[in-house]
Amino acid sequence: MTERLMLLDSASVYFRAFYGVPDTVKAADGRPVNAVRGFLDMIAKLVSTYEPTHVIACWDDDWRPQWRVDLIPSYKTHRVAQAVPSAPDIEEVPDPLEIQVPVIREALGALGIPIIGAADHEADDVIGTLASTNTMPVDVITGDRDLFQLVDDSRGVRVIYTGRGMSKLEVLTDAAVVTKYGVLPSQYADFAAMRGDASDGLPGVAGVGEKTAATLLAAHGDLDGIRRAAQAGEGMSSGVQAKIIAASEYLDVAPRVVEVVRTLHLPEVDSRITLPDDAVVTHLAEAWSLGSSATRAAAALAARA
C-alpha cells in the first residue's frame, strides 16, 4: 500500500458540510447535526477516492492571529463577532454550526483521526508545516485557494480543492495551477498578495487583477523582482508602475500575511489510519443520530487500515 498523508483543513471542510446539508437534520435532543453528518460523508468520499494511509485534521487554534492583524489590520475584520483582548477574537460562526464543532471533534476521535493545532496560528500554517516536512506524498483538502502555494509535484504535494463542491472536486498539481492562473505554485503567494482577497480582508494592489499579476510574475519572477522593475521603470507600463509603487507599504507586509508558515514545532502524532472501534462508532452514531454517515466514514477508513 503506497503511503499518502491526507491533511484536512477542518474548518473549511465543516463549513462546507454545514451549508451543504439541510439544517433540518437533527439529533434526538433537537441539536442540529447537519455539519457533523456532512463532515463524515466528506471523509468517507475523500478517503475512498484518494486512498490515504495517514490522516490528520488540522485545526484553527487561532483563526485570526494577532501577528497577521498587526501587519494588515483589515485581515478578516469582517468576520469578527467579538474582539477579545489578549486572546483570539471570536469568529462569526452561525449558532447552529458552533454547537456542532465539539461533536465533530468527538467524531474525529471516534474514528482515530488526530487533531493538530498550533497557538497563534491558523490551520493553514499547520498544513503548511506538515506538507513541507513530511517525506510521504500529501493531499491537502481545502476550499482555501491560499493553500495552492503548497502544491509541489516534486514532493508529491497536491491540493484537493472543495471550492466547487464535493461533486466537482479539483486536483491541483503544478500544471493545474499554471493552467488556472498562469503562475507557478511557488509564485502563488505573491500572486495572491497582489490580487487581494475580499474574503480575507486583503485589499491587494489597486488596479492590479489576476491577469496583470500573472503577467508581471511571468516577466519578473517574483514580487521582489516586480518591485525592483517598478522602481527602475523597466518592463511594465507607466500605469502599472505607478500602481505598484503606490502600494509599497501594503506590499512590504502582504507576503508575510499570505504566505503559510512552514516551520512550526508541532506535536508528533500517529496519523496512520487504524481500524475504527465498531462499538465506539456505533455509540457515536446512536448518541447523535448520525445514521449511516458515521459507519460509512468508519468503513472507508477500515478499508485503508
C-alpha positions in Angstrom: 0.0 0.0 0.0 1.6 3.3 -1.1 1.8 5.7 1.8 0.0 9.0 1.4 -0.9 11.6 4.0 -4.3 13.4 3.9 -4.4 16.8 5.7 -7.9 18.1 6.4 -8.4 21.9 6.6 -11.0 21.1 9.2 -12.9 24.4 9.4 -13.1 24.7 5.6 -14.5 21.2 5.5 -17.1 21.6 8.2 -18.3 25.0 7.0 -18.9 23.4 3.5 -20.6 20.4 5.2 -22.9 22.8 7.2 -24.0 24.7 4.1 -24.3 21.5 2.0 -26.6 19.5 4.3 -30.1 20.8 5.4 -30.2 22.1 9.0 -33.4 20.0 9.4 -31.1 17.1 10.1 -31.1 16.9 14.0 -30.2 14.7 16.9 -32.8 13.2 19.2 -32.3 16.2 21.6 -33.1 18.7 18.8 -29.5 19.7 18.2 -28.7 20.2 14.5 -26.1 17.6 13.3 -26.1 18.5 9.6 -22.5 19.7 9.7 -21.4 16.5 11.5 -23.1 14.2 9.1 -21.8 16.2 6.1 -18.3 16.2 7.6 -18.4 12.4 8.0 -19.8 11.9 4.5 -17.0 14.0 3.1 -14.4 12.0 5.0 -15.9 8.8 3.6 -15.8 10.1 0.0 -12.3 11.6 0.3 -10.7 8.6 1.9 -12.4 6.2 -0.6 -11.4 8.3 -3.6 -7.8 9.4 -2.8 -6.8 6.3 -0.6 -4.6 7.9 2.1 -2.7 5.7 4.6 -2.5 8.6 7.1 -4.9 11.4 8.0 -4.6 14.5 10.2 -7.4 17.0 11.0 -5.6 20.4 11.1 -7.3 22.9 13.4 -7.5 26.7 13.7 -6.3 27.3 17.2 -6.3 31.0 16.3 -8.3 31.7 13.1 -7.0 35.4 13.1 -3.5 35.6 14.6 -2.6 38.9 16.0 0.7 39.0 14.2 -1.1 38.9 10.9 -3.5 41.6 12.1 -0.6 43.8 13.2 0.7 43.6 9.6 -2.7 44.2 7.9 -5.4 45.5 10.3 -8.2 44.7 7.9 -7.2 41.0 7.9 -10.5 39.0 8.4 -12.0 42.0 10.2 -15.5 41.5 8.6 -15.6 38.0 10.2 -15.0 39.1 13.8 -18.1 38.6 16.0 -16.3 39.8 19.2 -12.9 41.2 19.8 -11.1 39.7 22.8 -8.2 41.5 24.4 -5.0 39.3 24.8 -6.8 36.3 23.2 -8.0 35.1 19.8 -11.0 37.1 18.6 -14.3 35.2 18.4 -15.2 34.4 14.8 -18.7 34.9 13.5 -20.0 31.4 13.2 -23.7 30.5 12.8 -25.0 29.3 16.1 -26.3 26.0 14.6 -22.8 25.3 13.4 -20.9 26.4 16.5 -22.7 23.9 18.7 -21.7 21.1 16.4 -18.0 21.7 16.5 -17.5 19.7 19.7 -19.4 16.8 18.2 -17.1 17.0 15.1 -14.1 16.8 17.3 -15.7 13.8 19.1 -16.4 12.1 15.8 -12.7 12.6 14.7 -11.7 10.9 18.0 -14.0 8.0 17.5 -12.5 7.5 14.0 -9.0 7.6 15.3 -8.1 10.8 13.3 -5.7 13.0 15.3 -6.3 16.8 15.6 -3.4 19.2 15.4 -3.5 23.0 16.0 -0.8 25.5 17.0 -1.1 28.5 19.3 -1.2 31.9 17.5 -1.5 30.1 14.1 -4.2 29.0 11.7 -4.8 25.6 10.3 -3.2 26.8 7.1 0.1 27.1 8.9 -0.2 23.6 10.5 -1.0 22.3 7.0 2.0 24.2 5.5 4.4 22.8 8.1 3.1 19.2 7.8 3.1 19.3 4.0 6.6 20.8 3.9 8.2 18.4 6.4 6.6 15.1 5.6 8.5 12.7 3.4 5.4 10.9 2.0 3.1 12.4 -0.7 0.4 14.7 0.7 -3.1 15.6 -0.3 -4.4 18.9 1.2 -8.2 19.0 1.5 -9.4 22.6 1.5 -11.7 25.2 -0.1 -9.0 27.9 0.6 -7.1 29.0 -2.6 -4.2 30.3 -0.5 -3.1 26.8 0.0 -2.4 26.4 -3.7 1.1 27.8 -2.8 1.9 24.4 -1.3 1.4 22.4 -4.5 4.7 20.8 -5.4 4.9 17.9 -7.9 8.5 17.2 -7.0 7.4 16.3 -3.4 4.0 14.8 -4.3 2.0 17.6 -2.7 -1.4 18.2 -4.2 -4.4 20.2 -3.2 -7.9 18.6 -3.4 -10.0 21.8 -3.8 -13.5 21.6 -2.5 -14.5 25.2 -3.5 -16.9 24.0 -6.2 -18.5 21.3 -4.1 -17.9 17.6 -3.4 -19.3 16.6 -6.8 -16.7 18.8 -8.6 -13.5 18.2 -6.7 -10.4 19.6 -8.4 -7.0 18.1 -8.0 -4.4 20.9 -8.1 -0.9 19.9 -9.4 1.8 22.2 -10.7 0.3 22.1 -14.2 -3.2 22.7 -12.9 -2.2 25.8 -11.1 -0.4 27.2 -14.1 -3.4 26.4 -16.3 -5.8 28.0 -13.9 -3.9 31.2 -13.0 -0.8 31.4 -15.3 1.6 31.2 -12.3 3.6 28.5 -10.7 2.6 27.3 -7.2 5.8 28.9 -5.9 4.6 32.2 -7.2 1.1 31.9 -5.9 1.5 33.7 -2.6 2.9 36.8 -4.4 0.1 36.5 -7.0 -2.5 36.4 -4.2 -0.9 39.3 -2.3 -1.2 41.5 -5.5 -4.6 40.3 -6.4 -6.0 40.6 -2.9 -8.9 38.7 -1.4 -12.0 40.3 -0.1 -12.9 37.1 1.9 -9.7 37.6 4.0 -9.8 41.4 4.1 -6.7 41.7 1.9 -7.0 44.8 -0.3 -4.5 43.8 -2.9 -2.8 46.3 -5.3 -5.5 48.7 -6.5 -6.0 48.2 -10.3 -4.0 45.0 -10.5 -6.1 42.0 -11.1 -5.3 38.3 -11.7 -4.3 38.9 -15.3 -1.9 41.7 -14.7 -0.4 40.0 -11.6 0.3 36.8 -13.6 1.8 38.8 -16.5 4.1 40.6 -14.1 5.2 37.4 -12.4 5.9 35.8 -15.7 8.2 38.7 -16.6 9.9 39.3 -13.3 9.8 36.1 -11.4 8.6 37.2 -8.0 7.3 40.2 -6.1 10.7 41.4 -5.3 11.6 41.4 -9.0 8.4 43.2 -9.8 9.1 45.9 -7.3 12.6 46.4 -8.4 11.4 46.7 -12.0 8.8 49.3 -11.0 11.4 51.4 -9.1 13.7 51.2 -12.2 10.8 52.0 -14.6 11.5 48.9 -16.6 9.4 46.0 -18.0 5.9 47.5 -17.4 3.7 50.3 -18.4 3.9 53.6 -16.5 0.4 53.0 -15.2 1.2 49.6 -13.7 4.5 51.0 -12.4 2.6 53.8 -10.6 0.2 51.2 -9.0 3.0 49.0 -7.7 4.9 52.0 -6.3 1.7 53.4 -4.7 1.1 50.1 -2.9 4.6 49.9 -1.5 3.5 50.0 2.2 1.0 47.2 1.6 3.5 45.1 -0.4 6.0 45.5 2.4 3.8 43.3 4.7 1.3 41.4 2.5 3.5 38.5 1.6 4.1 37.6 5.2 0.3 37.6 5.8 -0.4 35.5 2.7 2.5 33.0 3.0 1.7 30.0 5.1 4.2 29.2 7.9 6.1 26.0 7.2 8.4 25.9 10.3 6.0 25.3 13.3 7.1 23.0 16.1 4.2 20.6 16.1 3.4 17.6 18.4 4.2 14.2 17.0 1.1 12.1 16.4 0.5 8.7 15.0 -1.5 9.6 11.9 -1.6 6.2 10.3 -5.2 5.0 9.7 -6.2 2.3 12.1 -9.3 0.1 12.3 -12.0 2.1 14.0 -13.6 0.6 17.1 -17.1 -0.5 16.0 -18.6 -0.1 19.4 -17.3 3.5 19.7 -18.6 4.4 16.2 -22.0 2.8 17.0 -22.2 4.7 20.2 -21.4 8.0 18.4 -23.9 7.3 15.7 -26.7 6.5 18.2 -25.9 9.4 20.6 -26.0 12.0 17.8 -28.5 10.4 15.3 -25.8 10.3 12.7 -27.4 7.4 10.8 -25.1 5.7 8.3 -22.7 8.7 8.0 -20.6 7.5 10.8 -20.5 3.9 9.7 -19.7 4.9 6.1 -16.7 7.0 7.3 -15.6 4.2 9.5 -15.9 1.7 6.7 -13.8 3.9 4.3 -11.1 4.2 7.0 -11.2 0.4 7.7 -10.6 -0.3 4.1 -7.3 1.6 4.3 -6.2 0.3 7.7 
